């Protein structure tokens, strides 16, 4: 028996009945070293340069989180596209799988930026509307679902703190478009390309910042 739109929107996910299409970029080849950043860093930090332990641990975990963010994004992308290719009642579980991967992506991507900032609150100004601020907001909604429920931070009758629409990931207060999400990953890749070799890291980062056509966005 087919589910009605009202049933799906209330009992499955907010606005799922109108989620019919999405343009989600393939970012599997943004860097030639993608997928090897952490291994390259291990070898470089062991064989080519000596760092204090705090910096070594920070950069190690930044790269670990960045690689995980790329993996979760691709898993989320594939699950989302699979759902859209077959949006019938039997595919509802595929939507939930997609949301699970998107929530882990939000966590890994935001924690990667936090590691790069070394815990300093310099990623964004509260409520500034930047990509990083909205990434943080969606991450916290997914992480603290219990608070979102008790604080009425879910849509009326809705089940999820973060859900999918045709343009991207939504919560009650904000959105990250699929284009912005891809840019988050591209920015992380620029930093990962530099961090993977601590011996040349400073020069590569300075080169990115000195070029107006490239480099991380100002929200980072």
LINMO-V485734 format. One record per pair of residues at least 6 apart in sequence whose ideal C-beta (glycine too) atoms are under 7 Angstrom apart, sorted by the first residue. I is the first residue (numbers start at 1). J is the second residue. Records with the same first field share a line. If there is no record, write none. Layout:
I = J / J
//
This chain:
2 = 89
3 = 89
5 = 17
8 = 16 / 17
9 = 15 / 16 / 17
10 = 157
11 = 159
12 = 92 / 159
13 = 95 / 159 / 160 / 163
14 = 155 / 158 / 160 / 163
15 = 163 / 165
16 = 95
19 = 164 / 165 / 166
20 = 166
21 = 84 / 166
22 = 80 / 84 / 166 / 178
23 = 178
24 = 77 / 80 / 81 / 178
25 = 178 / 182
27 = 70 / 73 / 182 / 185 / 186
28 = 74
30 = 185 / 186 / 189
31 = 189 / 193
33 = 40 / 193 / 196
34 = 70 / 189
35 = 67
37 = 63 / 66 / 67 / 192 / 196
38 = 63 / 64 / 67
40 = 196 / 197
41 = 59 / 60 / 63 / 195 / 196
44 = 196 / 197 / 198 / 199
45 = 51 / 56 / 198
48 = 199
49 = 198 / 199
51 = 198
58 = 115 / 118
59 = 195 / 198
61 = 115
62 = 112 / 115 / 116 / 195
63 = 192 / 195 / 196
65 = 108 / 111 / 112 / 115
66 = 112 / 188 / 192
68 = 108
69 = 105 / 108 / 109 / 112 / 185 / 188
70 = 185
72 = 101 / 104 / 105 / 108
73 = 105 / 185
75 = 101
76 = 98 / 101 / 102 / 105
79 = 94 / 97 / 98 / 101
80 = 98 / 164
82 = 94
83 = 91 / 94 / 95 / 98
98 = 164
99 = 160 / 162 / 163 / 164
102 = 162 / 169
103 = 142 / 162
106 = 135 / 138 / 139 / 142
107 = 139 / 143
109 = 135 / 184 / 188
110 = 135 / 136 / 139
112 = 188
113 = 123 / 132 / 220
116 = 191
117 = 123
123 = 132 / 220
124 = 130 / 132 / 133 / 136 / 219
130 = 219
131 = 180 / 183 / 184 / 217 / 219
132 = 219 / 220
134 = 174 / 175 / 176
135 = 176 / 184
137 = 171 / 173 / 174
138 = 162 / 169 / 171 / 174 / 176
141 = 148 / 153 / 161 / 162 / 171
142 = 161 / 162
145 = 161
148 = 154 / 161
153 = 161 / 172
154 = 161 / 172
155 = 172
161 = 171
162 = 169 / 171
163 = 170
167 = 177 / 178
168 = 175 / 176 / 177 / 178 / 181
169 = 175 / 176
183 = 217
187 = 216 / 217 / 220
190 = 208 / 215 / 216
191 = 216
193 = 204
194 = 201 / 204 / 205
195 = 201
208 = 214 / 215
209 = 215
//
